[in-house]
């Protein structure tokens, strides 16, 4: 379901303030710091618990292998200005006929519109270059900010689903965005 274009490690997206690119081993230290300290908004399982840099490096390798094989697409978020360090990740994984959307962002970067900006660019690329007719996402029932971000880029709440990757593993709100709704809004 994910196109060849996404499977090349030079693939990246650019927004006004961000680069969305494949993760690199150089991102492992930041990934470990964010996940080890709980210093990230965590609406999905895209952020592993990486207690040390070696575990974070293993996660980065797994991301790159999955990207290359078309199993998923996971992109690192970096600011276009400054040192371009990892500030979060965004991604999709095929789930039947839909794509499952997930993200995380370092807490120091929350509230600045970065996730919405990255999500809009990524969603546009997913619909433009894949055959998926729908993208879905999960948000914790307690995470109003994540729910609001999903709604701001066009997702609508459609029910609940078990969410093993969310804190507590409690049922989460299921959101969906169809290709038709995305194209109509664009």
The 8 nearest C-alpha neighbors of each residue, nearest first, counted from 0:
[[1, 129, 2, 130, 93, 131, 69, 96],
 [0, 2, 129, 69, 3, 5, 71, 93],
 [3, 1, 4, 129, 5, 0, 128, 6],
 [2, 4, 6, 5, 1, 7, 69, 67],
 [3, 5, 2, 6, 7, 10, 128, 1],
 [4, 6, 3, 7, 2, 10, 72, 1],
 [7, 5, 67, 3, 66, 4, 69, 8],
 [6, 8, 9, 10, 5, 4, 67, 3],
 [9, 7, 10, 21, 6, 67, 63, 5],
 [8, 10, 7, 11, 21, 20, 6, 5],
 [11, 9, 8, 7, 5, 20, 4, 12],
 [12, 10, 20, 19, 9, 13, 18, 21],
 [11, 13, 19, 18, 20, 14, 120, 10],
 [12, 14, 18, 17, 19, 11, 15, 120],
 [15, 13, 17, 16, 18, 12, 120, 116],
 [14, 16, 17, 13, 116, 79, 18, 117],
 [17, 15, 14, 79, 78, 18, 80, 13],
 [18, 16, 78, 79, 14, 77, 13, 15],
 [17, 19, 13, 77, 12, 76, 79, 20],
 [20, 18, 76, 12, 11, 75, 74, 13],
 [21, 19, 11, 74, 75, 18, 22, 10],
 [20, 22, 74, 75, 8, 23, 73, 63],
 [21, 23, 75, 74, 59, 20, 26, 63],
 [24, 22, 25, 26, 59, 21, 27, 60],
 [23, 25, 26, 27, 56, 59, 22, 60],
 [24, 26, 23, 27, 28, 22, 29, 56],
 [27, 25, 24, 23, 29, 28, 85, 30],
 [28, 26, 55, 30, 56, 24, 29, 25],
 [27, 29, 31, 30, 52, 26, 32, 25],
 [30, 28, 32, 31, 27, 26, 33, 85],
 [31, 29, 27, 33, 32, 28, 26, 34],
 [30, 32, 28, 49, 34, 29, 55, 33],
 [31, 33, 29, 35, 30, 34, 36, 28],
 [34, 32, 38, 30, 31, 36, 35, 39],
 [35, 33, 37, 31, 48, 36, 32, 49],
 [34, 36, 50, 32, 31, 37, 33, 49],
 [37, 35, 38, 34, 33, 32, 39, 31],
 [36, 38, 34, 35, 39, 33, 40, 32],
 [39, 37, 33, 36, 106, 105, 34, 40],
 [40, 38, 105, 106, 104, 37, 33, 41],
 [39, 41, 104, 103, 106, 105, 42, 38],
 [40, 42, 103, 43, 39, 46, 165, 104],
 [41, 43, 138, 165, 40, 103, 139, 102],
 [44, 42, 165, 45, 41, 164, 101, 102],
 [43, 45, 164, 46, 165, 47, 42, 41],
 [46, 44, 43, 47, 102, 101, 103, 88],
 [47, 45, 44, 103, 34, 48, 43, 41],
 [48, 46, 49, 45, 44, 34, 58, 55],
 [47, 49, 34, 50, 35, 46, 31, 55],
 [48, 50, 54, 31, 55, 51, 47, 34],
 [49, 51, 35, 48, 31, 54, 52, 34],
 [52, 50, 49, 53, 54, 31, 55, 35],
 [51, 53, 55, 54, 28, 31, 27, 56],
 [54, 52, 56, 55, 51, 57, 27, 49],
 [55, 53, 57, 49, 56, 52, 51, 58],
 [54, 56, 52, 27, 58, 49, 57, 53],
 [57, 55, 53, 59, 27, 58, 54, 24],
 [56, 58, 54, 60, 55, 59, 61, 53],
 [57, 59, 55, 61, 56, 60, 62, 54],
 [60, 58, 62, 56, 61, 57, 22, 24],
 [61, 59, 57, 63, 62, 58, 64, 56],
 [62, 60, 58, 64, 59, 63, 65, 57],
 [63, 61, 59, 65, 60, 64, 66, 58],
 [62, 64, 66, 60, 65, 61, 67, 59],
 [63, 65, 61, 67, 66, 62, 60, 68],
 [66, 64, 70, 62, 68, 63, 67, 71],
 [65, 67, 72, 63, 69, 71, 6, 64],
 [68, 66, 6, 64, 65, 69, 63, 7],
 [67, 69, 65, 70, 66, 64, 6, 71],
 [70, 68, 66, 71, 67, 1, 65, 6],
 [71, 69, 65, 68, 66, 92, 72, 93],
 [72, 70, 92, 69, 66, 65, 91, 73],
 [71, 73, 66, 90, 91, 74, 92, 5],
 [74, 72, 90, 89, 62, 71, 91, 66],
 [73, 75, 21, 20, 89, 88, 19, 90],
 [74, 76, 88, 22, 20, 19, 21, 87],
 [77, 75, 19, 87, 88, 86, 85, 18],
 [78, 76, 83, 85, 18, 17, 84, 86],
 [77, 79, 17, 83, 80, 16, 18, 81],
 [80, 78, 17, 16, 18, 83, 77, 81],
 [81, 79, 78, 83, 82, 16, 17, 77],
 [80, 82, 83, 79, 78, 84, 77, 16],
 [81, 83, 84, 80, 78, 79, 77, 85],
 [84, 82, 77, 78, 81, 79, 85, 80],
 [83, 85, 82, 77, 86, 26, 78, 29],
 [84, 86, 77, 87, 76, 26, 29, 75],
 [85, 87, 105, 77, 76, 104, 84, 108],
 [88, 86, 104, 76, 103, 105, 85, 75],
 [89, 87, 75, 76, 102, 103, 74, 104],
 [90, 88, 102, 74, 101, 73, 75, 103],
 [91, 89, 73, 72, 101, 100, 74, 102],
 [90, 92, 100, 99, 72, 71, 98, 101],
 [91, 93, 71, 99, 98, 94, 72, 70],
 [92, 94, 98, 97, 99, 95, 71, 91],
 [95, 93, 97, 98, 96, 99, 92, 135],
 [94, 96, 97, 93, 98, 0, 131, 99],
 [95, 97, 94, 131, 98, 132, 93, 133],
 [98, 96, 133, 94, 134, 95, 131, 93],
 [97, 99, 93, 134, 92, 94, 91, 135],
 [100, 98, 135, 92, 91, 136, 134, 93],
 [99, 101, 91, 136, 90, 135, 98, 134],
 [102, 100, 90, 43, 89, 91, 136, 45],
 [103, 101, 89, 88, 43, 90, 45, 42],
 [104, 102, 41, 87, 88, 40, 42, 46],
 [103, 105, 87, 40, 39, 86, 106, 88],
 [104, 106, 39, 107, 86, 108, 87, 38],
 [107, 105, 39, 109, 108, 38, 40, 104],
 [106, 108, 105, 109, 38, 39, 104, 86],
 [107, 109, 106, 105, 111, 110, 104, 86],
 [110, 108, 106, 111, 107, 104, 105, 112],
 [109, 111, 112, 108, 113, 106, 107, 114],
 [112, 110, 109, 113, 108, 114, 115, 107],
 [111, 113, 115, 114, 110, 116, 109, 148],
 [112, 114, 116, 115, 111, 117, 109, 108],
 [115, 113, 117, 116, 112, 118, 104, 148],
 [114, 116, 118, 112, 117, 113, 119, 148],
 [117, 115, 113, 114, 119, 118, 112, 120],
 [118, 116, 114, 120, 115, 119, 113, 121],
 [117, 119, 115, 121, 120, 116, 114, 122],
 [118, 120, 122, 116, 117, 121, 115, 123],
 [121, 119, 123, 117, 118, 122, 124, 116],
 [120, 122, 118, 124, 123, 119, 125, 117],
 [123, 121, 125, 119, 124, 120, 118, 126],
 [122, 124, 120, 121, 126, 125, 127, 119],
 [125, 123, 127, 121, 122, 126, 128, 120],
 [126, 124, 122, 129, 123, 127, 128, 121],
 [125, 127, 123, 124, 129, 128, 122, 178],
 [128, 126, 124, 125, 123, 129, 130, 122],
 [127, 129, 125, 126, 124, 2, 130, 1],
 [130, 128, 126, 125, 131, 1, 2, 127],
 [129, 131, 132, 0, 128, 126, 1, 127],
 [132, 130, 129, 133, 97, 96, 126, 98],
 [131, 133, 178, 177, 130, 97, 96, 134],
 [134, 132, 177, 97, 176, 131, 178, 98],
 [135, 133, 98, 176, 97, 175, 99, 177],
 [134, 136, 175, 99, 174, 100, 98, 176],
 [135, 137, 100, 174, 99, 173, 101, 175],
 [138, 136, 173, 172, 171, 174, 139, 135],
 [139, 137, 172, 171, 42, 146, 145, 140],
 [138, 140, 171, 142, 141, 172, 42, 137],
 [139, 141, 171, 142, 172, 138, 143, 170],
 [142, 140, 139, 143, 138, 171, 144, 146],
 [143, 141, 139, 144, 145, 140, 146, 138],
 [142, 144, 146, 145, 141, 147, 140, 139],
 [145, 143, 147, 146, 142, 148, 149, 141],
 [146, 144, 148, 147, 143, 142, 138, 149],
 [145, 147, 143, 149, 144, 148, 138, 150],
 [146, 148, 144, 150, 145, 149, 143, 151],
 [149, 147, 151, 145, 150, 146, 115, 144],
 [150, 148, 146, 154, 151, 147, 152, 145],
 [149, 151, 154, 147, 153, 148, 152, 155],
 [152, 150, 148, 149, 153, 147, 115, 154],
 [153, 151, 150, 149, 154, 119, 115, 148],
 [154, 152, 150, 151, 176, 155, 149, 181],
 [155, 153, 176, 150, 175, 149, 174, 152],
 [154, 156, 174, 175, 150, 157, 153, 176],
 [155, 157, 174, 173, 158, 175, 172, 154],
 [158, 156, 174, 173, 155, 175, 159, 172],
 [159, 157, 173, 172, 156, 160, 174, 171],
 [160, 158, 172, 173, 171, 170, 161, 157],
 [159, 161, 170, 171, 173, 162, 172, 158],
 [162, 160, 170, 171, 163, 169, 159, 168],
 [161, 163, 168, 164, 170, 165, 171, 169],
 [162, 164, 168, 165, 161, 169, 167, 166],
 [165, 163, 44, 162, 43, 168, 166, 45],
 [164, 166, 168, 43, 162, 163, 42, 167],
 [167, 165, 168, 164, 169, 41, 163, 42],
 [166, 168, 169, 165, 163, 164, 162, 170],
 [169, 167, 163, 165, 162, 166, 164, 170],
 [170, 168, 167, 162, 171, 161, 163, 165],
 [171, 169, 161, 160, 162, 159, 168, 172],
 [172, 170, 139, 159, 160, 138, 140, 162],
 [171, 173, 159, 138, 137, 158, 140, 139],
 [172, 174, 137, 159, 158, 157, 156, 136],
 [173, 175, 156, 136, 155, 135, 157, 154],
 [176, 174, 135, 154, 155, 134, 136, 156],
 [175, 177, 154, 134, 133, 135, 153, 155],
 [178, 176, 133, 180, 179, 132, 181, 134],
 [177, 179, 181, 132, 180, 133, 182, 126],
 [178, 180, 182, 177, 181, 183, 132, 176],
 [181, 179, 183, 177, 182, 178, 184, 176],
 [182, 180, 178, 184, 179, 183, 185, 177],
 [183, 181, 185, 179, 184, 180, 178, 177],
 [182, 184, 180, 181, 185, 179, 178, 177],
 [185, 183, 181, 182, 180, 153, 179, 152],
 [184, 182, 183, 181, 180, 123, 179, 153]]
